[in-house]
């Protein structure tokens, strides 16, 4: 029993193999980390993104995985419990829920954005707002970096377009520039914002 307790304490699920009430053996099962999990968490932390594990697994198993990743966790959750947890966290700040199973779909829908793993169930993929098609957790940091760069690019383009239009509108009304020059400036603004947007294609 000491061995049994030590396995459970390490987050392993212990299965007794029996026949006719006679113990034949003991099988200890344990969840293992994906090979890119630690890198993904480190990259997210570098971006200032915090994470929490929401799982239906038993607390010991969840604690073992969470300790390896340095994440907080909530275990033993039913799908409805995950939804409540997501809604509570979402009320504090925008939240992305990453999942791959049927049980994750309601929580993904309740989050600001739901992200499905490419190997996930059809229900999860249909519910999600985005999907990691390469099924790599490191894609999360890349997705967030690209989203932030796109948001910044949009703001830059708005400032460029409105700035040029405003300048030439005023100078045209004051008679400092002609109408044709204003038209050319408008075309130039379109070219500038397009070129600025194309910079995103170089982002990995």
Residue pairs with C-beta under 8 A, 6 or more apart in sequence:
3 26
4 14
4 26
7 14
7 28
8 14
8 60
9 60
10 30
10 60
10 64
11 30
11 31
11 60
11 61
11 62
11 63
11 64
11 65
12 28
12 29
12 30
12 60
12 61
12 64
13 28
13 29
13 30
13 58
13 61
14 26
14 27
14 28
14 29
15 26
15 27
15 28
15 29
16 23
16 25
16 26
17 23
17 24
17 25
17 26
17 27
18 24
30 61
30 64
31 57
31 61
31 64
31 65
33 65
33 68
33 69
34 137
36 136
36 137
36 138
37 69
37 137
38 68
38 69
39 137
39 138
40 136
40 137
40 138
40 140
40 141
41 51
41 69
41 70
41 71
43 138
43 140
43 141
44 50
44 51
44 140
44 141
44 144
46 141
47 141
47 144
47 145
49 141
49 144
51 69
51 71
51 72
52 71
52 72
52 73
52 74
52 89
53 62
53 65
53 66
53 69
53 71
53 72
53 73
53 74
53 75
54 73
54 74
54 77
54 82
54 85
54 86
54 97
54 107
55 62
55 73
55 74
55 75
55 76
55 77
56 75
56 76
56 77
56 78
56 82
56 103
57 75
57 76
58 75
58 76
59 75
59 76
61 75
62 73
62 74
62 75
62 76
63 73
63 75
65 73
66 72
66 73
74 81
74 85
77 85
79 103
79 104
79 105
79 106
79 107
80 106
82 103
82 104
82 106
82 107
83 106
83 107
83 110
85 107
86 95
86 97
86 107
86 110
86 111
87 110
89 95
90 110
90 111
90 112
94 112
94 113
95 111
95 112
95 113
96 111
96 112
96 113
96 114
96 115
96 140
97 104
97 107
97 108
97 110
97 111
97 113
97 114
97 115
98 108
98 115
98 116
98 117
98 140
99 105
99 107
99 108
99 114
99 115
99 116
99 117
99 120
99 124
100 116
100 117
100 119
100 120
100 121
100 124
101 120
101 121
101 124
102 121
102 123
102 124
104 120
104 124
105 114
105 121
105 123
105 124
105 127
106 127
107 114
108 114
108 115
108 116
108 124
108 127
108 128
109 127
113 129
113 130
114 127
114 128
114 129
114 130
115 128
115 129
115 130
115 131
115 132
115 140
115 143
116 124
116 125
116 127
116 128
116 130
116 131
116 132
117 124
117 131
117 132
117 135
118 131
118 132
118 133
118 134
118 135
119 135
120 128
120 131
125 131
130 143
132 139
132 140
132 143
142 204
145 203
146 200
146 203
149 200
149 203
150 200
153 196
153 197
153 199
153 200
156 196
157 193
157 196
157 197
160 189
160 192
160 193
160 196
161 189
161 190
161 192
161 193
164 185
164 186
164 188
164 189
164 192
165 185
165 186
165 189
167 185
168 177
168 181
168 182
168 185
168 186
169 182
171 177
171 182
172 178
172 179
172 181
172 182
177 185
